[in-house]
Amino acid sequence: MIQKMIIFLLRNKLLITSLLVLATAGILFITLVPSEHLGESSIYQYDKLGHFLIFFFWTLVFGFYTFSKNLTNTNLLIIFSIAASFGISIEILQELLPYGRNGNIYDALADIAGSLLAIIFLFIIKNRYIPEVLK
């Protein structure tokens, strides 16, 4: 079943591209919009978990996007570097923009941790399932 999902995703490049664009836009929106526009919610107590999960998802989708472009030569270190840089850049932008948002090193670490777990999943997928897709 996992293999069928992977094959489906890799064959539907428009879906993967759309997911990547939507995920990127969503991350930028929720992290860079002034916090008063997001409202008050008890979900903020799970902020680090949220950072972890959204960057896990984003990195996974970005990995599938790169797999769909170049199945055999996808460099997971580059994917991780881009994902980590994206998370760090957001925290720097939060600090620099005049929207009342504050950059947080622990948010950046949660972003990096989520990306790292996604890279582990992508490593398993690349080594276990991609050879099957190429058959």
N, C-alpha and C positions, 0 to 999 in steps of 0.2 A: 504494500500500500504506500509506503514512504517513497519507494522507487517510482511509482506511478505519479505521485504528486510532484516529485522532482522533475520527471520527464515533462509533465504538463506545464510546469513553470518555465522550464528551459525552452520549450517549444512556443510559448506564448510571450514573445518578447515585448509586445505592446502592453500586456498586463504587467510585466515586471517593470518596464519603464514607467508606466503610470503609477504603480505603487511607490517607486523610488521618488518620483516627483511629488506625489501627495505626502509621503512621509517626510521629505525634506521641507516642504512648505509648512506642514503641520508642526514640525519641530521648531522651525524659525518663528512661527506664529506664537506658540505657547511659551517660548523662551525669551523672545525679544519684545513682545507687546507689553506696554505698561501694565503692571500687575493690577491696577484698579479696574482695568477693562476685563480682567479674567474673573472677577468676583471673589467673594470669600467662600471657602470650602474647607471641609475637614480633610479633604484629599491632600492638602499641603503638608500634613504631618507625615505623609509617605513620599515626600519629595525625592529623596535619594533612590527609592525603589522605582519611582517614575522615571528618573533619569536613566537608571540601569536598564529598564525595560524598553524605553523608546530607542536607546542607542543599540540595544541588542537587536531589536526589530530592524532598525535602519541599516545596521551593518549586515545583517542576514540578507535583506533585500538588495543591498548594494553588491554583496557577494554573488547573489543569483544573477544580478544584472551583468556583472563581469563574466560569470560563467557562461551566460547566454551569448556573450560577444566572442569569447575565446575560451572554449572548454578546457583545452589542455595546458594553456600557459598562464593561467590565473595565478598571480602572486599574492598570497594571503598576507604577507608582511606589508605590502603596499596598501591593501584594503584596510588593514588595521591602522596603518599610519594615517590614512585619509580620515578614517572614522574618529580616531583620537584627536587629530587636528581640528576636525569639525567641532567636537565637543569643547575643546580648549578655546577655540575661536569664539564660540558662543559665550563662554564665561567672560572672556576679555571684552567682547562687545557689550555685554550686560554692564560691565564696570564703566565702559567709556561712554555709552549712550546716555543722554539726559532724561531717561524715562523712569528713574527711581528704582531701577533693578540693580542688584548687586551681584557681581561675580563671586563664585564660591569654589574654592579648591576642592571641597568634598563633592560638589556637583560634578566637577570635571573628572574626579576619580571614579565616581559612579558611572559616568559616561564611558570612561575607558574600560572599566570592569565589564560593563554590558557588551561593549565591542569585543573584548577579549573572549568572553564566553561564546559570542556568535562566531568568532574566528575558529574556535575549537569545533563547533558544529560544522562550519564550512570545511574544515580540514577533513573531518570524517566523511562528509558528503563528497568532497573532491576525490578522496581515496577509495571510498567504498562504492559510491553510486555512479559517479561520472564515467568510470570505465564501462559500466553496464549500459549507460546511455549511448556510448560511442559504438557499441557492438552492432 
